[in-house]
Amino acid sequence: MDPRFASRPNGRRPKKRKNWFLRTLGLLILAFVLMIVTVPLYAWSRIDKIDAMPDGTRPAATSGTTYLLVGSDGREGLSRAERARLHTGKDSGSRTDSIMLMHVPASGPTVLVSVPRDSVLTVPGHGKSKVNAAFAYNKGNPSLLIKTLENKTGLRIDHYVEIGFSGFASIIDSLGGINMCVPKAMKDEDAHINLKAGCQDLDGVNALGYVRSRKADGKNDFGRVERQRQMVGAVGKKASSPSTFLNPVRYFSVATKGVDALTVDKDMSLFDFIKFARGMRAVSGSGGITLTVPIGDDSVRVGSGIGVGWDEAKAKALFSAIKSGNTSGLKSS
């Protein structure tokens, strides 16, 4: 007998296939873990960080974390082809297309509050004005907008997140579209949408039109903010779903596309941003509350236009509950 097999039962060669399989599986798991860790770090390194927070006296910090989420409709940096694809027009200047406050408490449900951009508030140094103007007055730097909102709500804003037109559309496309259930057909030439009623997948361009439309449902800015909250929750849910993490191509695409159109405050860490992303997911399910600042008057005259006024008592109660961390008593609306 061949001496190589003398000490082996039945004189058989050992099977190395099992060891080969385990080594291959180990390498795949290691590659997956490295991808999960390194891709966000790479994407984070590309995000613009700015000095966003105002100077002077500010509200005291809460036990939770409050983020100001702004959708900017600035056209700067968009190519002619991008403007045509996104139907942005040629307007210049910096404006906010959406304004939301998201509070992630130490315990309890996350709250996402839409602030109608036509809200008439006192803008420091400019008197009564639509809150949307606070962003424009400061040429796109959010410090004046943050100061305006902090003065009105008494709530300290800890971090700032801004996303532009192209970044929003890119994120939607990288997710393979977002499924939205449209109650009735929506047609708005200004927003460049013509959507049928029912549940359907929206690509980046249609999703952008869906959240920007002010005329399609007859609700003006109020319908608009409802759809914006709906979209934020849907994006957060799909971006953090297993179907994204277990698909390397989609995971890389979601993590890297749109980051060039994303801006955050310079004090935000990657951990803070991950906490923000988790909050976005929370507001899409039972772990979150979505609502709009209570409105008392929808025809407040300001300058040559008409804005909306808050219901002072209800708004104060809302932000006092958030400030105290008692969000469990709030209800979505």
ZIKA-V121946 format. One record per pair of residues at least 6 apart in sequence whose C-alpha atoms are under 6 Angstrom apart, sorted by the first residue. I is the first residue (numbers start at 1). J is the second residue. Records with the same first field share a line. If there is no record, write none. Layout:
BEGIN
I: J + J
END
This chain:
BEGIN
5: 11
43: 256
47: 259 + 262
48: 263
49: 263 + 264 + 265 + 266
50: 265 + 266
51: 265 + 266
52: 142 + 143 + 265
53: 143
54: 143
59: 154 + 156
61: 156
63: 106
64: 104 + 105 + 106
65: 103 + 104
66: 102 + 103 + 157 + 158
67: 101 + 102 + 157 + 158 + 159 + 160
68: 100 + 101 + 160
69: 99 + 100 + 161 + 162
70: 98 + 99 + 162
71: 96 + 97 + 98 + 162 + 163 + 164
72: 95 + 96 + 97 + 164
73: 95 + 96 + 97
74: 94
86: 205
94: 136 + 139 + 140
95: 136
96: 132
99: 115
100: 113 + 114 + 115
101: 112 + 113
102: 111 + 112
103: 110 + 111
104: 110
105: 325
108: 328
109: 287 + 288
110: 288
111: 288 + 289 + 290
112: 290
113: 291 + 292
114: 292
115: 293
117: 131 + 132
118: 130 + 307 + 308
119: 130 + 131 + 307 + 308 + 309
120: 129 + 130 + 307 + 308 + 309
121: 128 + 129 + 131
122: 128
123: 148
134: 144 + 145
135: 142 + 145
150: 156
153: 319
160: 264 + 265
161: 263 + 264
162: 262 + 263
163: 261 + 262
164: 261
167: 258 + 261
169: 204 + 205
170: 257 + 258
171: 258
172: 204
173: 203 + 204
174: 253 + 254
177: 201 + 202 + 203
178: 201 + 202
179: 200 + 201
180: 199 + 200
181: 198 + 199
182: 197 + 198 + 199
183: 197
184: 197
185: 195 + 196 + 197
186: 194 + 195 + 216
187: 193 + 194 + 216
188: 216
191: 209 + 213
193: 209
211: 224 + 227 + 228
214: 220 + 221 + 224
233: 280 + 281 + 283 + 284
236: 280 + 281
237: 281
244: 250 + 251
245: 251
282: 288
283: 289
289: 332
290: 332
291: 332 + 333
294: 310 + 311 + 315
295: 309 + 310 + 311
296: 309 + 310 + 311
297: 308 + 309
298: 308
299: 306 + 307 + 308
300: 306 + 307 + 308
321: 327
END
